[in-house]
Amino acid sequence: MNRLALALVVSALCATTSGATELVFTPVNPSFGGNPLNGPHLLNIANAINQYKDPAVQDALNRLNSKTPLEQFTEQLQQAVLSRIAGDVAGGTPKPGTFDAGSFLVTVVVNADGSVTVTTIDKTTGGSTQITIPPL
């Protein structure tokens, strides 16, 4: 009788309903449907563990750091002169003439039809560029 009672208890336990629910997968990454607030956190983690360094960026930083303050000032001055000439030409009030901007020689010519021709010569390489701007 002892075995029969044990069998009835075991079968009664197995016959009860279970309280389990279905499993639902929720992604963490917002690219796959996860919470959008996780994006910056995941990006910061990825950037922190990223070991890749772009060689082009490293070369540019090395070139920038290897210049003397005088060379850096000369480049900035050269860019300022070229920017000023470009602003005058684009603004419609070009000043004709030849301008020496460090390693560049810029010639501005106002043509009879009102168009402007800008010729830029790189003194170090000898290369030149000519731009003709139609009248405004």
Backbone as CSV, one residue per row, in Angstrom:
resi,resn,N_x,N_y,N_z,CA_x,CA_y,CA_z,C_x,C_y,C_z
1,MET,0.804,-1.175,0.000,0.000,0.000,0.000,0.857,1.253,0.000
2,ASN,1.954,1.109,0.554,2.882,2.216,0.623,3.310,2.662,-0.786
3,ARG,3.508,1.700,-1.671,3.918,2.037,-3.035,2.765,2.667,-3.783
4,LEU,1.597,2.231,-3.551,0.448,2.772,-4.242,0.218,4.227,-3.819
5,ALA,0.363,4.508,-2.551,0.187,5.869,-2.075,1.262,6.791,-2.657
6,LEU,2.475,6.275,-2.733,3.578,7.066,-3.305,3.327,7.358,-4.775
7,ALA,2.810,6.392,-5.498,2.514,6.572,-6.915,1.401,7.581,-7.096
8,LEU,0.397,7.585,-6.228,-0.687,8.550,-6.326,-0.198,9.970,-6.031
9,VAL,0.673,10.106,-5.048,1.206,11.432,-4.729,2.048,11.973,-5.874
10,VAL,2.881,11.126,-6.459,3.734,11.550,-7.582,2.885,11.924,-8.775
11,SER,1.868,11.134,-9.087,1.013,11.457,-10.235,0.206,12.709,-9.973
12,ALA,-0.181,12.971,-8.737,-0.921,14.187,-8.410,-0.029,15.421,-8.575
13,LEU,1.214,15.298,-8.196,2.144,16.427,-8.360,2.423,16.729,-9.829
14,CYS,2.496,15.679,-10.611,2.770,15.875,-12.040,1.573,16.425,-12.783
15,ALA,0.384,16.203,-12.301,-0.835,16.614,-12.979,-1.174,18.077,-12.718
16,THR,-0.549,18.727,-11.763,-0.879,20.116,-11.487,-0.375,21.007,-12.608
17,THR,-1.037,22.129,-12.820,-0.624,23.042,-13.895,0.620,23.823,-13.463
18,SER,1.441,24.102,-14.425,2.655,24.858,-14.112,2.373,26.348,-14.315
19,GLY,3.158,27.198,-13.646,2.957,28.634,-13.719,3.971,29.315,-14.624
20,ALA,4.528,28.631,-15.578,5.558,29.212,-16.435,4.927,30.046,-17.541
21,THR,5.662,31.080,-17.997,5.217,31.888,-19.129,6.200,31.693,-20.259
22,GLU,5.859,32.229,-21.421,6.761,32.085,-22.561,7.984,32.974,-22.379
23,LEU,9.093,32.558,-22.979,10.327,33.329,-22.910,10.304,34.408,-23.990
24,VAL,10.704,35.618,-23.660,10.729,36.723,-24.612,12.152,37.272,-24.642
25,PHE,12.727,37.320,-25.865,14.077,37.856,-26.020,13.980,39.359,-26.247
26,THR,14.710,40.132,-25.480,14.781,41.577,-25.658,16.233,41.948,-25.937
27,PRO,16.529,42.437,-27.163,17.913,42.788,-27.470,18.373,44.002,-26.663
28,VAL,19.678,44.106,-26.483,20.256,45.238,-25.775,20.625,46.342,-26.766
29,ASN,21.167,45.962,-27.914,21.638,46.913,-28.914,20.453,47.586,-29.603
30,PRO,20.418,48.921,-29.652,19.300,49.600,-30.299,19.235,49.349,-31.804
31,SER,20.327,48.942,-32.418,20.306,48.628,-33.844,19.444,47.416,-34.128
32,PHE,19.242,46.581,-33.135,18.462,45.369,-33.306,17.151,45.433,-32.538
33,GLY,16.682,46.610,-32.205,15.401,46.764,-31.547,15.479,46.971,-30.055
34,GLY,16.660,47.160,-29.520,16.796,47.383,-28.089,16.485,48.817,-27.710
35,ASN,16.653,49.109,-26.453,16.367,50.432,-25.915,17.317,51.465,-26.527
36,PRO,16.801,52.555,-27.130,17.670,53.562,-27.738,18.597,54.249,-26.740
37,LEU,18.260,54.226,-25.467,19.113,54.862,-24.473,20.405,54.075,-24.243
38,ASN,20.469,52.847,-24.732,21.683,52.042,-24.589,22.745,52.432,-25.623
39,GLY,22.367,53.162,-26.688,23.280,53.479,-27.781,24.561,54.171,-27.364
40,PRO,24.504,55.315,-26.682,25.734,56.005,-26.298,26.617,55.166,-25.370
41,HIS,26.000,54.433,-24.495,26.782,53.594,-23.572,27.538,52.513,-24.347
42,LEU,26.855,51.850,-25.273,27.511,50.800,-26.057,28.606,51.382,-26.954
43,LEU,28.374,52.577,-27.505,29.389,53.223,-28.350,30.617,53.583,-27.535
44,ASN,30.424,54.089,-26.336,31.562,54.429,-25.475,32.371,53.197,-25.111
45,ILE,31.697,52.101,-24.844,32.416,50.854,-24.542,33.212,50.399,-25.756
46,ALA,32.583,50.454,-26.949,33.278,50.028,-28.166,34.492,50.904,-28.444
47,ASN,34.364,52.208,-28.258,35.502,53.109,-28.481,36.607,52.882,-27.459
48,ALA,36.233,52.530,-26.242,37.235,52.322,-25.200,38.089,51.092,-25.473
49,ILE,37.506,50.072,-26.078,38.268,48.843,-26.311,38.844,48.773,-27.724
50,ASN,38.567,49.778,-28.557,39.075,49.789,-29.931,40.579,50.037,-29.923
51,GLN,41.341,49.128,-30.484,42.795,49.247,-30.533,43.295,49.795,-31.866
52,TYR,42.408,49.941,-32.874,42.826,50.372,-34.198,43.137,51.866,-34.204
53,LYS,44.249,52.227,-34.775,44.641,53.623,-34.955,44.830,53.854,-36.451
54,ASP,44.149,54.858,-36.995,44.237,55.166,-38.409,45.624,55.720,-38.731
55,PRO,46.369,55.055,-39.623,47.729,55.524,-39.936,47.742,56.928,-40.547
56,ALA,46.733,57.272,-41.323,46.711,58.597,-41.948,46.587,59.690,-40.886
57,VAL,45.786,59.449,-39.867,45.632,60.438,-38.798,46.927,60.555,-38.013
58,GLN,47.560,59.427,-37.747,48.816,59.459,-37.005,49.892,60.213,-37.791
59,ASP,49.958,59.990,-39.120,50.934,60.709,-39.944,50.675,62.210,-39.924
60,ALA,49.397,62.608,-40.015,49.059,64.036,-39.998,49.431,64.664,-38.662
61,LEU,49.174,63.952,-37.575,49.547,64.478,-36.256,51.058,64.599,-36.115
62,ASN,51.782,63.616,-36.646,53.249,63.671,-36.574,53.793,64.847,-37.375
63,ARG,53.220,65.088,-38.571,53.675,66.226,-39.381,53.348,67.541,-38.686
64,LEU,52.168,67.618,-38.092,51.769,68.843,-37.412,52.663,69.117,-36.209
65,ASN,52.978,68.085,-35.458,53.801,68.256,-34.267,55.269,68.487,-34.588
66,SER,55.707,68.117,-35.803,57.118,68.264,-36.143,57.450,69.667,-36.671
67,LYS,56.437,70.508,-36.903,56.690,71.849,-37.420,57.028,72.788,-36.273
68,THR,57.919,73.703,-36.572,58.302,74.708,-35.586,57.193,75.756,-35.491
69,PRO,57.160,76.507,-34.429,56.152,77.568,-34.335,56.232,78.572,-35.485
70,LEU,57.441,78.835,-35.972,57.584,79.757,-37.095,56.951,79.183,-38.356
71,GLU,57.153,77.886,-38.601,56.546,77.246,-39.768,55.019,77.247,-39.647
72,GLN,54.506,76.992,-38.465,53.062,76.997,-38.259,52.491,78.398,-38.485
73,PHE,53.194,79.415,-37.988,52.746,80.797,-38.187,52.757,81.164,-39.668
74,THR,53.800,80.752,-40.375,53.901,81.042,-41.806,52.738,80.419,-42.562
75,GLU,52.401,79.166,-42.232,51.270,78.510,-42.891,49.959,79.223,-42.583
76,GLN,49.763,79.633,-41.335,48.538,80.331,-40.976,48.435,81.669,-41.698
77,LEU,49.539,82.367,-41.802,49.559,83.647,-42.501,49.264,83.447,-43.983
78,GLN,49.850,82.420,-44.558,49.617,82.104,-45.962,48.138,81.791,-46.192
79,GLN,47.525,81.003,-45.315,46.110,80.681,-45.451,45.242,81.928,-45.294
80,ALA,45.630,82.833,-44.411,44.865,84.067,-44.216,44.901,84.934,-45.467
81,VAL,46.076,85.042,-46.100,46.200,85.844,-47.328,45.366,85.222,-48.442
82,LEU,45.458,83.906,-48.595,44.686,83.232,-49.645,43.189,83.364,-49.377
83,SER,42.790,83.285,-48.119,41.381,83.431,-47.765,40.886,84.838,-48.075
84,ARG,41.698,85.814,-47.799,41.332,87.216,-48.078,41.163,87.432,-49.576
85,ILE,42.074,86.901,-50.381,41.978,87.045,-51.843,40.721,86.343,-52.347
86,ALA,40.456,85.131,-51.838,39.263,84.391,-52.258,37.997,85.136,-51.866
87,GLY,37.983,85.750,-50.686,36.822,86.526,-50.258,36.584,87.738,-51.129
88,ASP,37.655,88.419,-51.523,37.519,89.583,-52.402,36.968,89.178,-53.761
89,VAL,37.476,88.060,-54.308,37.027,87.606,-55.625,35.578,87.147,-55.554
90,ALA,35.226,86.371,-54.522,33.859,85.859,-54.400,32.870,86.975,-54.092
91,GLY,33.314,88.006,-53.391,32.433,89.116,-53.035,32.185,90.092,-54.164
92,GLY,32.856,89.918,-55.285,32.653,90.795,-56.426,33.519,92.034,-56.423
93,THR,34.452,92.151,-55.464,35.325,93.325,-55.425,36.787,92.877,-55.478
94,PRO,37.175,92.203,-56.568,38.562,91.742,-56.639,39.521,92.892,-56.899
95,LYS,40.688,92.779,-56.316,41.742,93.752,-56.558,42.738,93.111,-57.518
96,PRO,42.855,93.637,-58.732,43.783,93.028,-59.686,45.232,93.214,-59.245
97,GLY,46.037,92.224,-59.607,47.447,92.295,-59.277,48.000,90.921,-58.966
98,THR,49.264,90.917,-58.568,49.945,89.681,-58.210,50.276,89.731,-56.731
99,PHE,49.914,88.642,-56.037,50.105,88.570,-54.598,51.003,87.393,-54.265
100,ASP,51.995,87.646,-53.429,52.905,86.595,-52.979,52.410,86.101,-51.624
101,ALA,51.962,84.835,-51.589,51.426,84.263,-50.346,52.298,83.083,-49.936
102,GLY,53.512,83.364,-49.545,54.406,82.290,-49.097,54.853,81.415,-50.249
103,SER,54.371,80.185,-50.271,54.783,79.268,-51.339,53.854,79.353,-52.544
104,PHE,52.906,80.311,-52.544,52.005,80.489,-53.675,52.149,81.887,-54.243
105,LEU,51.973,81.983,-55.549,51.936,83.258,-56.247,50.553,83.341,-56.882
106,VAL,49.756,84.320,-56.488,48.380,84.440,-56.956,48.270,85.686,-57.818
107,THR,47.765,85.508,-59.043,47.558,86.617,-59.960,46.061,86.766,-60.214
108,VAL,45.539,87.962,-59.965,44.123,88.248,-60.180,44.032,89.244,-61.331
109,VAL,43.245,88.892,-62.359,43.074,89.750,-63.536,41.581,89.953,-63.756
110,VAL,41.158,91.222,-63.851,39.769,91.540,-64.186,39.721,91.754,-65.696
111,ASN,38.985,90.893,-66.390,38.910,90.941,-67.853,37.938,92.024,-68.315
112,ALA,37.992,92.370,-69.617,37.160,93.438,-70.178,35.672,93.109,-70.086
113,ASP,35.316,91.832,-70.144,33.898,91.449,-70.092,33.361,91.363,-68.663
114,GLY,34.194,91.699,-67.686,33.765,91.678,-66.294,34.090,90.382,-65.562
115,SER,34.579,89.383,-66.293,34.962,88.139,-65.637,36.303,88.313,-64.935
116,VAL,36.562,87.445,-63.982,37.802,87.521,-63.213,38.567,86.215,-63.411
117,THR,39.853,86.319,-63.704,40.716,85.152,-63.855,41.721,85.143,-62.719
118,VAL,41.724,84.037,-61.970,42.648,83.882,-60.855,43.602,82.745,-61.203
119,THR,44.889,83.051,-61.223,45.907,82.043,-61.500,46.755,81.856,-60.247
120,THR,46.845,80.607,-59.812,47.628,80.280,-58.621,48.787,79.396,-59.037
121,ILE,49.992,79.790,-58.661,51.200,79.026,-58.994,51.848,78.579,-57.691
122,ASP,52.077,77.281,-57.576,52.777,76.721,-56.416,54.268,76.845,-56.688
123,LYS,54.968,77.646,-55.889,56.395,77.891,-56.123,57.248,76.650,-55.890
124,THR,56.810,75.770,-54.993,57.638,74.601,-54.680,57.565,73.544,-55.768
125,THR,56.387,73.349,-56.375,56.247,72.299,-57.389,56.186,72.849,-58.802
126,GLY,55.840,74.136,-58.952,55.705,74.718,-60.281,54.326,74.496,-60.877
127,GLY,53.460,73.782,-60.185,52.110,73.539,-60.682,51.266,74.793,-60.599
128,SER,50.299,74.897,-61.517,49.459,76.084,-61.522,48.004,75.697,-61.728
129,THR,47.128,76.577,-61.261,45.691,76.410,-61.422,45.121,77.730,-61.871
130,GLN,44.244,77.680,-62.872,43.620,78.902,-63.371,42.102,78.757,-63.258
131,ILE,41.478,79.741,-62.636,40.031,79.744,-62.442,39.487,81.017,-63.070
132,THR,38.456,80.884,-63.908,37.790,82.039,-64.493,36.388,82.122,-63.909
133,ILE,36.087,83.260,-63.318,34.785,83.489,-62.706,33.985,84.409,-63.616
134,PRO,32.802,83.969,-64.064,32.022,84.819,-64.962,31.532,86.080,-64.262
135,PRO,31.177,87.112,-65.032,30.727,88.364,-64.415,29.448,88.128,-63.610
136,LEU,29.285,88.924,-62.535,28.102,88.785,-61.669,26.907,89.468,-62.254
